[in-house]
Amino acid sequence: MDDSAIIELFFARSEQAIRELDDKYGKVCYSLSYNILNSRQDAEECVNDAYLGTWDAIPPARPNPLLAFLCRIVRNLSLMRYHADRAAKRGGGSYTVALEELEGCLATPCTVEGSIEEQELVRLIEDFLDTLSPENRVLLMRRYWFSDSYGEIAARTGLSEKNVSVRLTRIRKQLRHYFEERGVVR
């Protein structure tokens, strides 16, 4: 079923909308949540909560594309759960490793929040993504948006894990340089 038909089911308040959403995007949503939380049960709960959030948001929203809309909800719920769990346990996980990799791009005595508005940071990141080749953009998004491991990215792209690691290291250096040129970090 295509996205517009699923959205119409939401507008008709048909419970079939949730089933169709799960059939079409359930695996992607679960994988995204699991990569952040590293817990099957927590990932399933976040995905189910995301379906409820989608139910509440449509209508009036008519998201296009539906997958990006849904992934944003799943990711936000998963991150909230991750931060709550981390505060409670001070534990680690694959998402922690991905965040630590990015710290080098932003680690500076002056914080990003104090330097620029959040919307400006989003614009700068979008502009930076536009400077990357499509393949490098996929590597960056799979690692830091979807929290995929190097192995998962390698399997998805046909590159070796070592090549993924080296390319992401270079991209992070480019990102840091990009931010330094714009005065975001020192």
C-alpha angles and dihedrals in degrees: 000000000000124000096253091056091050090050090051089054088054090051089050087051090234116161086217086078091071092047092050091046090051093046092051103036107011096105093049092049094047092048091050093050094043092051089057100039103029088212125108095206095046091047092052091049092050092049091050090048088050090054089053090048090051090049089053094046098047109092117055092028120071100194119203113214097027094197093058090048092050094044091052091054092046092047094048093048091046092049091050090051091045093052092045091050092045092051089050098044106015086224131158135221142154093298090055090054092051091050092049089054090057095046090082090062093053105024106121139128090253112063123231090235090057093047105048141003119266092246090054090052090051090051092050092050091049090049090049091051088054089059092058128086113252091253093052090046089055091049092051095045094045091052102040104025101034094026092225117172120243088255093054091048091048091051091048096047103033092239125125119258089244091053091049090050094049094046093049090049089053092046091051089051089050090049092051091048090047090053093045091053090053094046095247094122134017 
